[in-house]
Amino acid sequence: FLLCRCVQVGDPALAVVADCCRELELLSVFGLLGVTDATLDALAKPGRCGAKLTTLDVHGCRNVKRQADEELLKLFPKLTCFTHHS
């Protein structure tokens, strides 16, 4: 699911994606400045897509601060690819 450069999209919209797309394996929100760690929390809630997510691209999302592998694997146990703002 790609939402790259959709500047109006932020945490509230991604909480809906997390709730409605429970089989989601790939999510790219490249360049969305309205995305924060709250999106990671929403994706990781039980019953949402966090258990299936293998690829997450938050490059350019400067308000996403979580980047430690251990913490991300706790949230998303199947995560194999994570791209972030450096």
matplotlib code that plots the C-alpha trace (Angstrom):
import matplotlib.pyplot as plt

x = [0.0, 1.7, 0.8, 4.0, 3.8, 0.1, 0.8, -2.7, -2.4, -1.3, -1.7, -5.6, -5.8, -3.2, -5.0, -8.0, -5.7, -4.3, -7.8, -9.2, -6.3, -5.5, -3.6, -1.3, 2.3, 3.9, 3.3, 5.1, 4.4, 7.5, 7.7, 4.5, 5.3, 2.1, 3.2, 4.5, 5.2, 1.5, 1.1, 3.5, 1.4, -1.8, -0.3, 1.0, -2.3, -3.6, -5.9, -4.4, -1.8, 1.3, 1.5, 1.7, 3.7, 7.0, 8.0, 7.6, 9.0, 8.9, 11.7, 11.2, 8.8, 10.8, 8.4, 8.9, 11.5, 11.5, 14.3, 15.8, 15.6, 14.7, 11.8, 10.5, 10.6, 8.6, 6.0, 6.2, 7.6, 7.6, 9.4, 12.3, 12.7, 12.4, 13.4, 13.6, 14.8, 18.4]
y = [0.0, 3.2, 6.6, 8.4, 12.2, 12.5, 15.5, 15.6, 12.1, 11.8, 9.7, 9.6, 8.3, 5.7, 4.5, 3.8, 2.0, -0.1, -1.0, -1.8, -3.4, -6.1, -8.3, -5.5, -6.6, -3.5, 0.1, 3.1, 6.5, 8.1, 11.8, 12.2, 14.9, 14.2, 10.7, 10.2, 7.4, 7.3, 5.6, 2.9, 2.4, 2.2, -0.4, -2.5, -2.7, -6.3, -7.3, -4.8, -5.3, -5.1, -8.9, -9.3, -6.2, -7.2, -3.9, -0.4, 2.8, 5.9, 7.7, 11.4, 11.1, 13.3, 12.9, 9.1, 8.8, 5.0, 3.4, 0.8, -2.7, -4.4, -2.0, -2.3, -6.1, -6.1, -4.0, -5.9, -9.4, -10.2, -6.9, -7.6, -4.2, -0.8, 2.4, 5.6, 9.2, 9.4]
z = [0.0, -1.2, 0.2, -0.9, -1.0, 0.0, 2.1, 3.7, 5.1, 8.7, 11.8, 11.9, 8.3, 8.9, 12.0, 9.7, 7.2, 10.1, 11.2, 7.8, 6.0, 8.5, 5.9, 4.9, 4.4, 2.8, 3.7, 2.3, 3.7, 2.2, 2.7, 4.8, 7.4, 9.3, 10.3, 13.8, 16.2, 16.8, 13.4, 14.5, 17.6, 15.6, 13.2, 16.0, 18.0, 18.4, 15.5, 13.1, 10.4, 12.6, 12.9, 9.1, 8.1, 6.5, 4.9, 6.3, 4.6, 6.6, 4.8, 5.0, 7.9, 10.3, 13.1, 13.4, 16.0, 16.7, 14.7, 17.0, 15.5, 18.8, 19.4, 15.8, 15.9, 19.1, 17.3, 14.0, 14.4, 10.7, 9.7, 7.3, 5.7, 7.4, 5.7, 7.7, 7.7, 8.6]

ax = plt.figure().add_subplot(projection="3d")
ax.plot(x, y, z, "-o")
ax.set_aspect("equal")
plt.show()
